[in-house]
Amino acid sequence: MPAAYGLQELPSDVRMSAVRQAARVLRRGGLLLAVDIDPPPRPSRVFSMYMRWIEKPHAPEVLGPGLSGLLESADFEIRHRFTEETKPVPFQLIEAVAPPA
């Protein structure tokens, strides 16, 4: 099963190209697991500092519904979205189904 981690590291245009390529090469109904950072449910000074000092400026684009929206824009169907409150950086895991060919 193909998986993607760290899409927040890619510039926006490269990230979109990577997701479109994944949609193109996966078989119809194939699964893609995407794991990436996610904001904590409550404001966190540590997370804010992490995002400001460590992550690239385009990283917030995948936070919250951003990663699901990215996958849906490439015609993936979101089957499940899980979040986990790990510290200092929470994460999300998305199970997406490849679009019809």
Backbone as a chain_set.jsonl record, in Angstrom:
{"seq": "MPAAYGLQELPSDVRMSAVRQAARVLRRGGLLLAVDIDPPPRPSRVFSMYMRWIEKPHAPEVLGPGLSGLLESADFEIRHRFTEETKPVPFQLIEAVAPPA", "coords": {"N": [[0.845, -1.161, 0.0], [0.768, 2.102, -0.979], [2.282, 4.902, 0.639], [2.426, 8.192, 2.02], [4.47, 10.519, 3.579], [5.15, 13.514, 5.233], [4.389, 15.5, 3.413], [4.142, 18.169, 3.89], [6.622, 19.21, 3.649], [7.085, 19.702, 1.006], [7.04, 22.164, -1.613], [4.068, 23.956, -2.573], [3.219, 23.585, -5.336], [4.754, 21.379, -6.135], [3.902, 19.49, -4.301], [1.204, 19.196, -5.067], [1.591, 18.127, -7.631], [2.821, 15.694, -6.944], [0.734, 14.378, -5.597], [-1.171, 14.207, -7.641], [0.244, 12.559, -9.385], [0.374, 10.233, -7.848], [-2.353, 9.587, -7.847], [-2.616, 9.01, -10.521], [-0.998, 6.72, -10.94], [-1.854, 4.76, -9.163], [-3.906, 1.864, -8.935], [-7.367, 1.681, -9.839], [-9.436, 2.196, -7.114], [-7.339, 1.65, -5.443], [-5.409, 2.063, -2.422], [-4.185, 4.877, -0.627], [-2.113, 5.95, 1.918], [-1.778, 8.757, 3.82], [0.263, 10.559, 5.903], [0.741, 13.15, 8.128], [1.664, 16.306, 9.686], [-0.487, 17.894, 12.114], [-2.68, 20.327, 13.537], [-2.807, 20.941, 17.106], [-5.696, 20.213, 19.192], [-6.229, 22.227, 20.997], [-5.016, 25.575, 21.385], [-1.479, 25.863, 21.245], [1.536, 26.873, 22.511], [4.029, 25.718, 22.108], [3.618, 24.216, 19.75], [3.043, 26.318, 17.992], [5.495, 27.692, 18.009], [7.116, 25.678, 16.96], [6.021, 25.46, 14.348], [6.597, 28.009, 13.361], [9.414, 28.28, 13.619], [10.642, 25.932, 12.687], [9.269, 24.545, 10.602], [8.608, 24.874, 7.059], [7.405, 27.793, 5.216], [5.149, 27.045, 3.695], [4.106, 24.838, 4.936], [1.788, 24.96, 6.72], [-0.347, 24.579, 4.993], [-1.167, 21.931, 4.864], [-2.37, 21.402, 7.244], [-5.099, 20.543, 9.464], [-8.073, 20.466, 7.601], [-6.658, 20.745, 5.269], [-4.908, 18.779, 4.095], [-6.671, 16.676, 3.474], [-8.294, 18.076, 1.682], [-6.444, 18.585, -0.355], [-5.955, 15.968, -1.316], [-8.552, 15.313, -2.162], [-8.831, 17.166, -4.208], [-7.383, 15.983, -6.169], [-9.036, 14.029, -6.913], [-9.15, 11.868, -5.153], [-10.92, 9.748, -2.906], [-11.798, 10.308, 0.353], [-11.536, 7.988, 2.788], [-11.091, 7.455, 5.52], [-10.169, 9.547, 8.256], [-7.861, 10.077, 10.673], [-6.769, 11.427, 13.773], [-4.065, 12.181, 15.95], [-2.959, 13.087, 19.107], [-0.054, 13.618, 19.574], [2.927, 14.763, 21.229], [5.635, 16.969, 20.657], [4.307, 17.561, 18.337], [1.306, 17.021, 16.871], [-0.319, 14.552, 14.739], [-1.879, 13.562, 11.628], [-3.612, 10.947, 9.988], [-4.557, 9.799, 6.918], [-6.674, 7.805, 5.059], [-7.073, 7.168, 1.794], [-8.89, 6.611, -1.232], [-8.029, 5.678, -4.494], [-8.901, 7.441, -7.503], [-11.308, 6.587, -10.128], [-9.995, 5.308, -13.196]], "CA": [[0.0, 0.0, 0.0], [1.574, 3.32, -1.021], [2.112, 5.832, 1.751], [3.114, 9.476, 1.887], [4.709, 11.194, 4.85], [5.94, 14.732, 5.111], [4.012, 16.337, 2.272], [4.3, 19.568, 4.269], [7.968, 19.629, 3.266], [7.122, 20.028, -0.42], [6.357, 23.381, -2.046], [2.673, 23.707, -2.96], [3.068, 23.044, -6.69], [5.365, 20.043, -6.159], [2.995, 18.641, -3.517], [0.047, 18.88, -5.905], [2.067, 17.216, -8.681], [3.044, 14.376, -6.337], [-0.567, 13.765, -5.323], [-1.759, 13.856, -8.95], [0.988, 11.399, -9.89], [-0.102, 9.077, -7.075], [-3.687, 9.26, -8.363], [-2.453, 8.453, -11.866], [-0.359, 5.4, -10.975], [-2.571, 3.766, -8.357], [-5.043, 1.203, -9.577], [-8.691, 2.126, -9.41], [-9.763, 1.633, -5.81], [-6.131, 1.47, -4.638], [-5.365, 2.892, -1.219], [-3.038, 5.721, -0.311], [-2.081, 6.439, 3.294], [-1.039, 10.008, 3.955], [0.502, 10.899, 7.303], [1.393, 14.454, 8.189], [1.416, 17.084, 10.89], [-1.844, 18.4, 12.293], [-2.652, 21.219, 14.695], [-3.419, 20.399, 18.32], [-7.082, 20.657, 19.345], [-6.213, 23.483, 21.756], [-3.819, 26.358, 21.056], [-0.258, 25.402, 21.904], [2.687, 27.741, 22.256], [5.103, 24.872, 21.576], [3.308, 23.927, 18.349], [3.194, 27.575, 17.246], [6.934, 27.929, 17.837], [7.592, 24.655, 16.02], [5.608, 25.832, 12.991], [7.261, 29.25, 12.969], [10.869, 28.186, 13.58], [11.181, 24.715, 12.075], [8.607, 24.188, 9.343], [8.664, 25.804, 5.936], [6.224, 28.664, 5.187], [3.985, 26.411, 3.061], [3.68, 23.677, 5.729], [0.424, 25.037, 7.263], [-1.355, 24.213, 3.988], [-1.651, 20.558, 5.074], [-2.989, 21.292, 8.56], [-6.561, 20.435, 9.51], [-8.667, 19.902, 6.389], [-5.825, 21.029, 4.101], [-4.408, 17.561, 3.454], [-7.838, 16.014, 2.863], [-8.676, 18.88, 0.52], [-5.453, 18.339, -1.4], [-6.232, 14.65, -1.898], [-9.836, 15.391, -2.874], [-8.652, 17.935, -5.445], [-6.832, 15.035, -7.147], [-10.11, 13.042, -7.069], [-9.149, 10.786, -4.174], [-12.05, 9.71, -1.98], [-11.31, 10.132, 1.72], [-12.255, 6.903, 3.457], [-10.973, 7.692, 6.963], [-9.178, 10.526, 8.718], [-7.586, 9.898, 12.092], [-5.809, 12.373, 14.33], [-3.436, 11.715, 17.188], [-2.383, 14.216, 19.838], [1.307, 13.396, 20.059], [3.598, 16.021, 21.561], [5.084, 18.305, 20.531], [3.628, 17.77, 17.056], [0.259, 16.045, 16.555], [-0.33, 14.143, 13.339], [-3.107, 13.035, 11.037], [-3.449, 9.84, 9.057], [-5.703, 9.778, 6.009], [-6.782, 6.674, 4.137], [-7.769, 7.682, 0.619], [-9.083, 5.649, -2.315], [-7.681, 6.241, -5.795], [-10.044, 7.694, -8.378], [-11.428, 5.731, -11.312], [-9.039, 5.663, -14.259]], "C": [[0.898, 1.234, 0.0], [1.262, 4.23, 0.165], [2.905, 7.098, 1.469], [3.271, 10.07, 3.274], [5.516, 12.445, 4.568], [5.607, 15.575, 3.9], [4.156, 17.819, 2.596], [5.666, 20.103, 3.878], [8.044, 20.108, 1.82], [6.466, 21.37, -0.701], [4.982, 23.028, -2.627], [2.532, 23.056, -4.326], [3.645, 21.633, -6.799], [4.473, 19.053, -5.41], [1.791, 18.233, -4.362], [0.44, 17.917, -7.022], [2.268, 15.806, -8.133], [1.727, 13.656, -6.086], [-1.256, 13.366, -6.629], [-1.068, 12.631, -9.546], [0.557, 10.134, -9.155], [-1.475, 8.638, -7.577], [-3.583, 8.584, -9.728], [-1.943, 7.016, -11.833], [-1.049, 4.342, -10.116], [-3.696, 3.137, -9.165], [-6.337, 1.778, -9.039], [-9.039, 1.423, -8.094], [-8.557, 1.376, -4.925], [-6.107, 2.444, -3.471], [-4.064, 3.676, -1.118], [-3.172, 6.13, 1.149], [-1.219, 7.689, 3.325], [-0.949, 10.337, 5.439], [1.238, 12.228, 7.325], [1.055, 15.155, 9.486], [-0.029, 17.571, 10.916], [-1.825, 19.327, 13.502], [-3.251, 20.546, 15.93], [-4.847, 20.929, 18.467], [-7.206, 21.96, 20.138], [-4.948, 24.25, 21.377], [-2.618, 25.917, 21.893], [0.903, 26.31, 21.518], [3.83, 26.932, 21.629], [4.857, 24.575, 20.099], [3.48, 25.18, 17.493], [4.664, 27.884, 16.995], [7.525, 26.928, 16.849], [7.261, 25.063, 14.583], [6.375, 27.059, 12.499], [8.763, 29.054, 12.76], [11.414, 27.004, 12.796], [10.568, 24.415, 10.711], [8.76, 25.281, 8.288], [7.374, 26.63, 5.88], [4.974, 28.015, 4.59], [3.453, 25.214, 3.859], [2.257, 23.788, 6.273], [-0.674, 24.64, 6.27], [-1.907, 22.806, 4.194], [-2.361, 20.381, 6.411], [-4.505, 21.186, 8.46], [-7.103, 19.809, 8.244], [-7.805, 20.086, 5.135], [-5.342, 19.794, 3.365], [-5.539, 16.785, 2.794], [-8.264, 16.753, 1.605], [-7.732, 18.687, -0.647], [-5.728, 17.013, -2.098], [-7.541, 14.665, -2.692], [-9.707, 16.177, -4.17], [-8.02, 17.091, -6.546], [-7.783, 13.852, -7.332], [-9.981, 11.806, -6.191], [-10.42, 10.89, -3.336], [-11.485, 9.443, -0.587], [-12.166, 9.079, 2.404], [-12.253, 7.115, 4.97], [-9.948, 8.792, 7.201], [-9.062, 10.37, 10.227], [-6.623, 10.993, 12.539], [-5.28, 11.81, 15.644], [-2.719, 12.893, 17.83], [-1.02, 13.877, 20.418], [1.953, 14.75, 20.343], [5.048, 15.929, 21.139], [4.27, 18.524, 19.261], [2.59, 16.676, 16.821], [0.323, 15.656, 15.077], [-1.713, 13.67, 12.931], [-2.735, 11.907, 10.088], [-4.72, 9.782, 8.226], [-5.596, 8.56, 5.114], [-7.647, 7.151, 2.981], [-7.804, 6.622, -0.47], [-8.813, 6.348, -3.639], [-8.92, 6.412, -6.663], [-10.132, 6.671, -9.503], [-10.467, 6.216, -12.393], [-9.656, 6.557, -15.303]], "O": [[1.716, 1.39, 0.906], [0.123, 4.309, 0.626], [3.92, 7.075, 0.773], [2.317, 10.118, 4.051], [6.448, 12.434, 3.764], [6.468, 16.3, 3.403], [4.279, 18.642, 1.689], [5.854, 21.315, 3.783], [8.965, 20.837, 1.453], [5.443, 21.692, -0.097], [4.776, 21.917, -3.116], [1.801, 22.075, -4.468], [3.076, 20.784, -7.486], [4.31, 17.911, -5.84], [1.403, 17.065, -4.374], [-0.307, 16.987, -7.324], [1.919, 14.83, -8.796], [1.616, 12.456, -6.335], [-1.86, 12.296, -6.708], [-1.719, 11.77, -10.138], [0.393, 9.082, -9.772], [-1.728, 7.442, -7.718], [-4.37, 7.694, -10.048], [-2.403, 6.18, -12.611], [-0.844, 3.147, -10.329], [-4.35, 3.798, -9.971], [-6.39, 2.295, -7.924], [-8.943, 0.2, -7.989], [-8.708, 0.935, -3.786], [-6.711, 3.516, -3.528], [-2.992, 3.19, -1.479], [-4.227, 6.603, 1.57], [-0.063, 7.669, 2.902], [-1.96, 10.385, 6.139], [2.235, 12.41, 6.627], [0.26, 14.662, 10.286], [-0.697, 17.65, 9.886], [-1.02, 19.124, 14.411], [-4.111, 19.673, 15.804], [-5.171, 21.984, 17.921], [-8.172, 22.705, 19.971], [-3.919, 23.641, 21.081], [-2.738, 25.637, 23.086], [1.205, 26.484, 20.337], [4.514, 27.414, 20.725], [5.776, 24.671, 19.285], [4.01, 25.104, 16.384], [5.037, 28.292, 15.895], [8.339, 27.293, 16.0], [8.124, 25.015, 13.706], [6.758, 27.121, 11.331], [9.327, 29.607, 11.816], [12.535, 27.064, 12.289], [11.283, 24.069, 9.771], [9.007, 26.446, 8.598], [6.356, 26.216, 6.435], [3.857, 28.393, 4.942], [2.435, 24.636, 3.479], [1.555, 22.777, 6.289], [-1.81, 24.392, 6.674], [-3.014, 22.514, 3.741], [-2.901, 19.308, 6.68], [-5.116, 21.67, 7.507], [-6.651, 18.737, 7.842], [-8.183, 19.632, 4.055], [-5.364, 19.761, 2.134], [-5.385, 16.291, 1.677], [-8.56, 16.134, 0.583], [-8.164, 18.632, -1.799], [-5.735, 16.943, -3.327], [-7.617, 14.088, -3.777], [-10.408, 15.881, -5.138], [-8.108, 17.44, -7.723], [-7.389, 12.803, -7.842], [-10.634, 10.796, -6.453], [-10.929, 11.983, -3.09], [-10.774, 8.46, -0.38], [-13.371, 9.258, 2.577], [-13.287, 6.973, 5.624], [-8.988, 8.944, 6.446], [-10.041, 10.514, 10.959], [-5.766, 11.429, 11.77], [-5.964, 11.065, 16.345], [-1.963, 13.607, 17.171], [-0.856, 13.855, 21.638], [1.565, 15.763, 19.761], [5.639, 14.857, 21.266], [3.615, 19.556, 19.116], [2.954, 15.522, 16.594], [0.944, 16.347, 14.269], [-2.585, 13.415, 13.761], [-1.672, 11.922, 9.468], [-5.825, 9.724, 8.766], [-4.563, 8.316, 4.491], [-8.814, 7.495, 3.168], [-6.87, 5.834, -0.615], [-9.293, 7.454, -3.884], [-9.867, 5.631, -6.574], [-9.162, 5.974, -9.799], [-10.169, 7.407, -12.48], [-8.984, 6.943, -16.26]]}, "num_chains": 1, "name": "protein.A"}
